[in-house]
Amino acid sequence: ARRDLYPRPPHAGHNPVPGPAPGRRAL
């Protein structure tokens, strides 16, 4: 779902850029 990657999800907080785990806490 690219729609979840590029438009930042509401819980993107400290992970604004799409990474290995978009929307989740990046390691």
mmCIF entry with sequence, helices, sheets and N, C-alpha, C, O atoms, coordinates in Angstrom:
data_MODEL
# 
_entry.id   MODEL 
# 
_entity.id                         1 
_entity.type                       polymer 
_entity.pdbx_number_of_molecules   1 
# 
_entity_poly.entity_id                      1 
_entity_poly.type                           'polypeptide(L)' 
_entity_poly.nstd_linkage                   no 
_entity_poly.nstd_monomer                   no 
_entity_poly.pdbx_seq_one_letter_code       ARRDLYPRPPHAGHNPVPGPAPGRRAL 
_entity_poly.pdbx_seq_one_letter_code_can   ARRDLYPRPPHAGHNPVPGPAPGRRAL 
_entity_poly.pdbx_strand_id                 A 
# 
loop_
_entity_poly_seq.entity_id 
_entity_poly_seq.num 
_entity_poly_seq.mon_id 
_entity_poly_seq.hetero 
1 1  ALA n 
1 2  ARG n 
1 3  ARG n 
1 4  ASP n 
1 5  LEU n 
1 6  TYR n 
1 7  PRO n 
1 8  ARG n 
1 9  PRO n 
1 10 PRO n 
1 11 HIS n 
1 12 ALA n 
1 13 GLY n 
1 14 HIS n 
1 15 ASN n 
1 16 PRO n 
1 17 VAL n 
1 18 PRO n 
1 19 GLY n 
1 20 PRO n 
1 21 ALA n 
1 22 PRO n 
1 23 GLY n 
1 24 ARG n 
1 25 ARG n 
1 26 ALA n 
1 27 LEU n 
# 
_struct_asym.id          A 
_struct_asym.entity_id   1 
# 
_struct_conf.conf_type_id            HELX_P 
_struct_conf.id                      HELX_P1 
_struct_conf.pdbx_PDB_helix_id       AA1 
_struct_conf.beg_label_comp_id       ARG 
_struct_conf.beg_label_asym_id       A 
_struct_conf.beg_label_seq_id        2 
_struct_conf.pdbx_beg_PDB_ins_code   ? 
_struct_conf.end_label_comp_id       LEU 
_struct_conf.end_label_asym_id       A 
_struct_conf.end_label_seq_id        5 
_struct_conf.pdbx_end_PDB_ins_code   ? 
_struct_conf.beg_auth_comp_id        ARG 
_struct_conf.beg_auth_asym_id        A 
_struct_conf.beg_auth_seq_id         2 
_struct_conf.end_auth_comp_id        LEU 
_struct_conf.end_auth_asym_id        A 
_struct_conf.end_auth_seq_id         5 
_struct_conf.pdbx_PDB_helix_class    1 
_struct_conf.details                 ? 
_struct_conf.pdbx_PDB_helix_length   4 
# 
_struct_conf_type.id          HELX_P 
_struct_conf_type.criteria    ? 
_struct_conf_type.reference   ? 
# 
loop_
_atom_site.group_PDB 
_atom_site.id 
_atom_site.type_symbol 
_atom_site.label_atom_id 
_atom_site.label_alt_id 
_atom_site.label_comp_id 
_atom_site.label_asym_id 
_atom_site.label_entity_id 
_atom_site.label_seq_id 
_atom_site.pdbx_PDB_ins_code 
_atom_site.Cartn_x 
_atom_site.Cartn_y 
_atom_site.Cartn_z 
_atom_site.occupancy 
_atom_site.B_iso_or_equiv 
_atom_site.pdbx_formal_charge 
_atom_site.auth_seq_id 
_atom_site.auth_comp_id 
_atom_site.auth_asym_id 
_atom_site.auth_atom_id 
_atom_site.pdbx_PDB_model_num 
ATOM 1   N N  . ALA A 1 1  ? 0.846  -1.208 0.000  1.00 0.00 ? 1  ALA A N  1 
ATOM 2   C CA . ALA A 1 1  ? 0.000  0.000  0.000  1.00 0.00 ? 1  ALA A CA 1 
ATOM 3   C C  . ALA A 1 1  ? 0.870  1.241  0.000  1.00 0.00 ? 1  ALA A C  1 
ATOM 4   O O  . ALA A 1 1  ? 1.237  1.750  1.059  1.00 0.00 ? 1  ALA A O  1 
ATOM 5   N N  . ARG A 1 2  ? 1.193  1.720  -1.167 1.00 0.00 ? 2  ARG A N  1 
ATOM 6   C CA . ARG A 1 2  ? 2.055  2.904  -1.295 1.00 0.00 ? 2  ARG A CA 1 
ATOM 7   C C  . ARG A 1 2  ? 1.378  4.105  -0.697 1.00 0.00 ? 2  ARG A C  1 
ATOM 8   O O  . ARG A 1 2  ? 2.044  5.056  -0.288 1.00 0.00 ? 2  ARG A O  1 
ATOM 9   N N  . ARG A 1 3  ? 0.054  4.078  -0.638 1.00 0.00 ? 3  ARG A N  1 
ATOM 10  C CA . ARG A 1 3  ? -0.717 5.171  -0.089 1.00 0.00 ? 3  ARG A CA 1 
ATOM 11  C C  . ARG A 1 3  ? -0.368 5.375  1.377  1.00 0.00 ? 3  ARG A C  1 
ATOM 12  O O  . ARG A 1 3  ? -0.476 6.483  1.902  1.00 0.00 ? 3  ARG A O  1 
ATOM 13  N N  . ASP A 1 4  ? 0.057  4.285  2.040  1.00 0.00 ? 4  ASP A N  1 
ATOM 14  C CA . ASP A 1 4  ? 0.444  4.380  3.447  1.00 0.00 ? 4  ASP A CA 1 
ATOM 15  C C  . ASP A 1 4  ? 1.884  4.854  3.594  1.00 0.00 ? 4  ASP A C  1 
ATOM 16  O O  . ASP A 1 4  ? 2.281  5.329  4.659  1.00 0.00 ? 4  ASP A O  1 
ATOM 17  N N  . LEU A 1 5  ? 2.670  4.723  2.517  1.00 0.00 ? 5  LEU A N  1 
ATOM 18  C CA . LEU A 1 5  ? 4.082  5.084  2.639  1.00 0.00 ? 5  LEU A CA 1 
ATOM 19  C C  . LEU A 1 5  ? 4.308  6.565  2.383  1.00 0.00 ? 5  LEU A C  1 
ATOM 20  O O  . LEU A 1 5  ? 4.949  7.248  3.182  1.00 0.00 ? 5  LEU A O  1 
ATOM 21  N N  . TYR A 1 6  ? 3.781  7.061  1.267  1.00 0.00 ? 6  TYR A N  1 
ATOM 22  C CA . TYR A 1 6  ? 4.116  8.407  0.872  1.00 0.00 ? 6  TYR A CA 1 
ATOM 23  C C  . TYR A 1 6  ? 3.312  9.492  1.579  1.00 0.00 ? 6  TYR A C  1 
ATOM 24  O O  . TYR A 1 6  ? 3.918  10.436 2.086  1.00 0.00 ? 6  TYR A O  1 
ATOM 25  N N  . PRO A 1 7  ? 1.993  9.413  1.643  1.00 0.00 ? 7  PRO A N  1 
ATOM 26  C CA . PRO A 1 7  ? 1.303  10.340 2.557  1.00 0.00 ? 7  PRO A CA 1 
ATOM 27  C C  . PRO A 1 7  ? 1.563  9.841  3.967  1.00 0.00 ? 7  PRO A C  1 
ATOM 28  O O  . PRO A 1 7  ? 1.186  8.719  4.306  1.00 0.00 ? 7  PRO A O  1 
ATOM 29  N N  . ARG A 1 8  ? 2.211  10.668 4.801  1.00 0.00 ? 8  ARG A N  1 
ATOM 30  C CA . ARG A 1 8  ? 2.607  10.193 6.116  1.00 0.00 ? 8  ARG A CA 1 
ATOM 31  C C  . ARG A 1 8  ? 1.400  9.778  6.941  1.00 0.00 ? 8  ARG A C  1 
ATOM 32  O O  . ARG A 1 8  ? 0.440  10.540 7.058  1.00 0.00 ? 8  ARG A O  1 
ATOM 33  N N  . PRO A 1 9  ? 1.434  8.596  7.507  1.00 0.00 ? 9  PRO A N  1 
ATOM 34  C CA . PRO A 1 9  ? 0.338  8.142  8.366  1.00 0.00 ? 9  PRO A CA 1 
ATOM 35  C C  . PRO A 1 9  ? 0.225  9.014  9.608  1.00 0.00 ? 9  PRO A C  1 
ATOM 36  O O  . PRO A 1 9  ? 1.213  9.629  10.010 1.00 0.00 ? 9  PRO A O  1 
ATOM 37  N N  . PRO A 1 10 ? -0.960 9.085  10.234 1.00 0.00 ? 10 PRO A N  1 
ATOM 38  C CA . PRO A 1 10 ? -1.199 9.960  11.372 1.00 0.00 ? 10 PRO A CA 1 
ATOM 39  C C  . PRO A 1 10 ? -0.298 9.647  12.565 1.00 0.00 ? 10 PRO A C  1 
ATOM 40  O O  . PRO A 1 10 ? -0.073 10.508 13.416 1.00 0.00 ? 10 PRO A O  1 
ATOM 41  N N  . HIS A 1 11 ? 0.221  8.413  12.630 1.00 0.00 ? 11 HIS A N  1 
ATOM 42  C CA . HIS A 1 11 ? 1.070  8.033  13.750 1.00 0.00 ? 11 HIS A CA 1 
ATOM 43  C C  . HIS A 1 11 ? 2.534  8.007  13.341 1.00 0.00 ? 11 HIS A C  1 
ATOM 44  O O  . HIS A 1 11 ? 3.354  7.336  13.968 1.00 0.00 ? 11 HIS A O  1 
ATOM 45  N N  . ALA A 1 12 ? 2.856  8.746  12.278 1.00 0.00 ? 12 ALA A N  1 
ATOM 46  C CA . ALA A 1 12 ? 4.223  8.724  11.758 1.00 0.00 ? 12 ALA A CA 1 
ATOM 47  C C  . ALA A 1 12 ? 5.220  9.453  12.658 1.00 0.00 ? 12 ALA A C  1 
ATOM 48  O O  . ALA A 1 12 ? 6.432  9.304  12.497 1.00 0.00 ? 12 ALA A O  1 
ATOM 49  N N  . GLY A 1 13 ? 4.717  10.231 13.590 1.00 0.00 ? 13 GLY A N  1 
ATOM 50  C CA . GLY A 1 13 ? 5.527  10.944 14.595 1.00 0.00 ? 13 GLY A CA 1 
ATOM 51  C C  . GLY A 1 13 ? 6.997  11.146 14.284 1.00 0.00 ? 13 GLY A C  1 
ATOM 52  O O  . GLY A 1 13 ? 7.356  12.088 13.578 1.00 0.00 ? 13 GLY A O  1 
ATOM 53  N N  . HIS A 1 14 ? 7.856  10.273 14.803 1.00 0.00 ? 14 HIS A N  1 
ATOM 54  C CA . HIS A 1 14 ? 9.293  10.461 14.644 1.00 0.00 ? 14 HIS A CA 1 
ATOM 55  C C  . HIS A 1 14 ? 9.822  9.697  13.444 1.00 0.00 ? 14 HIS A C  1 
ATOM 56  O O  . HIS A 1 14 ? 11.035 9.591  13.263 1.00 0.00 ? 14 HIS A O  1 
ATOM 57  N N  . ASN A 1 15 ? 8.922  9.159  12.619 1.00 0.00 ? 15 ASN A N  1 
ATOM 58  C CA . ASN A 1 15 ? 9.348  8.444  11.414 1.00 0.00 ? 15 ASN A CA 1 
ATOM 59  C C  . ASN A 1 15 ? 8.628  9.045  10.203 1.00 0.00 ? 15 ASN A C  1 
ATOM 60  O O  . ASN A 1 15 ? 7.814  8.375  9.568  1.00 0.00 ? 15 ASN A O  1 
ATOM 61  N N  . PRO A 1 16 ? 8.928  10.310 9.885  1.00 0.00 ? 16 PRO A N  1 
ATOM 62  C CA . PRO A 1 16 ? 8.208  11.025 8.836  1.00 0.00 ? 16 PRO A CA 1 
ATOM 63  C C  . PRO A 1 16 ? 8.531  10.501 7.442  1.00 0.00 ? 16 PRO A C  1 
ATOM 64  O O  . PRO A 1 16 ? 7.689  10.591 6.549  1.00 0.00 ? 16 PRO A O  1 
ATOM 65  N N  . VAL A 1 17 ? 9.725  9.957  7.233  1.00 0.00 ? 17 VAL A N  1 
ATOM 66  C CA . VAL A 1 17 ? 10.099 9.460  5.915  1.00 0.00 ? 17 VAL A CA 1 
ATOM 67  C C  . VAL A 1 17 ? 9.797  7.975  5.805  1.00 0.00 ? 17 VAL A C  1 
ATOM 68  O O  . VAL A 1 17 ? 9.972  7.233  6.771  1.00 0.00 ? 17 VAL A O  1 
ATOM 69  N N  . PRO A 1 18 ? 9.344  7.535  4.635  1.00 0.00 ? 18 PRO A N  1 
ATOM 70  C CA . PRO A 1 18 ? 9.066  6.121  4.431  1.00 0.00 ? 18 PRO A CA 1 
ATOM 71  C C  . PRO A 1 18 ? 10.343 5.314  4.580  1.00 0.00 ? 18 PRO A C  1 
ATOM 72  O O  . PRO A 1 18 ? 11.356 5.638  3.961  1.00 0.00 ? 18 PRO A O  1 
ATOM 73  N N  . GLY A 1 19 ? 10.307 4.263  5.396  1.00 0.00 ? 19 GLY A N  1 
ATOM 74  C CA . GLY A 1 19 ? 11.491 3.450  5.638  1.00 0.00 ? 19 GLY A CA 1 
ATOM 75  C C  . GLY A 1 19 ? 11.106 1.982  5.612  1.00 0.00 ? 19 GLY A C  1 
ATOM 76  O O  . GLY A 1 19 ? 10.088 1.617  5.023  1.00 0.00 ? 19 GLY A O  1 
ATOM 77  N N  . PRO A 1 20 ? 11.911 1.135  6.245  1.00 0.00 ? 20 PRO A N  1 
ATOM 78  C CA . PRO A 1 20 ? 11.644 -0.298 6.260  1.00 0.00 ? 20 PRO A CA 1 
ATOM 79  C C  . PRO A 1 20 ? 10.321 -0.624 6.948  1.00 0.00 ? 20 PRO A C  1 
ATOM 80  O O  . PRO A 1 20 ? 9.684  -1.628 6.629  1.00 0.00 ? 20 PRO A O  1 
ATOM 81  N N  . ALA A 1 21 ? 9.911  0.213  7.880  1.00 0.00 ? 21 ALA A N  1 
ATOM 82  C CA . ALA A 1 21 ? 8.655  -0.019 8.575  1.00 0.00 ? 21 ALA A CA 1 
ATOM 83  C C  . ALA A 1 21 ? 7.857  1.278  8.640  1.00 0.00 ? 21 ALA A C  1 
ATOM 84  O O  . ALA A 1 21 ? 7.813  1.919  9.690  1.00 0.00 ? 21 ALA A O  1 
ATOM 85  N N  . PRO A 1 22 ? 7.218  1.681  7.524  1.00 0.00 ? 22 PRO A N  1 
ATOM 86  C CA . PRO A 1 22 ? 6.444  2.915  7.493  1.00 0.00 ? 22 PRO A CA 1 
ATOM 87  C C  . PRO A 1 22 ? 5.240  2.841  8.416  1.00 0.00 ? 22 PRO A C  1 
ATOM 88  O O  . PRO A 1 22 ? 4.498  1.859  8.393  1.00 0.00 ? 22 PRO A O  1 
ATOM 89  N N  . GLY A 1 23 ? 5.041  3.876  9.230  1.00 0.00 ? 23 GLY A N  1 
ATOM 90  C CA . GLY A 1 23 ? 3.888  3.895  10.116 1.00 0.00 ? 23 GLY A CA 1 
ATOM 91  C C  . GLY A 1 23 ? 4.224  3.235  11.442 1.00 0.00 ? 23 GLY A C  1 
ATOM 92  O O  . GLY A 1 23 ? 3.535  3.447  12.440 1.00 0.00 ? 23 GLY A O  1 
ATOM 93  N N  . ARG A 1 24 ? 5.284  2.434  11.454 1.00 0.00 ? 24 ARG A N  1 
ATOM 94  C CA . ARG A 1 24 ? 5.710  1.802  12.701 1.00 0.00 ? 24 ARG A CA 1 
ATOM 95  C C  . ARG A 1 24 ? 6.991  2.455  13.159 1.00 0.00 ? 24 ARG A C  1 
ATOM 96  O O  . ARG A 1 24 ? 7.618  3.178  12.385 1.00 0.00 ? 24 ARG A O  1 
ATOM 97  N N  . ARG A 1 25 ? 7.401  2.224  14.395 1.00 0.00 ? 25 ARG A N  1 
ATOM 98  C CA . ARG A 1 25 ? 8.628  2.832  14.888 1.00 0.00 ? 25 ARG A CA 1 
ATOM 99  C C  . ARG A 1 25 ? 9.812  2.251  14.146 1.00 0.00 ? 25 ARG A C  1 
ATOM 100 O O  . ARG A 1 25 ? 10.049 1.043  14.184 1.00 0.00 ? 25 ARG A O  1 
ATOM 101 N N  . ALA A 1 26 ? 10.553 3.112  13.470 1.00 0.00 ? 26 ALA A N  1 
ATOM 102 C CA . ALA A 1 26 ? 11.736 2.649  12.738 1.00 0.00 ? 26 ALA A CA 1 
ATOM 103 C C  . ALA A 1 26 ? 12.825 2.254  13.728 1.00 0.00 ? 26 ALA A C  1 
ATOM 104 O O  . ALA A 1 26 ? 12.991 2.889  14.769 1.00 0.00 ? 26 ALA A O  1 
ATOM 105 N N  . LEU A 1 27 ? 13.550 1.217  13.399 1.00 0.00 ? 27 LEU A N  1 
ATOM 106 C CA . LEU A 1 27 ? 14.628 0.756  14.296 1.00 0.00 ? 27 LEU A CA 1 
ATOM 107 C C  . LEU A 1 27 ? 15.825 1.674  14.133 1.00 0.00 ? 27 LEU A C  1 
ATOM 108 O O  . LEU A 1 27 ? 16.847 1.477  14.790 1.00 0.00 ? 27 LEU A O  1 
# 
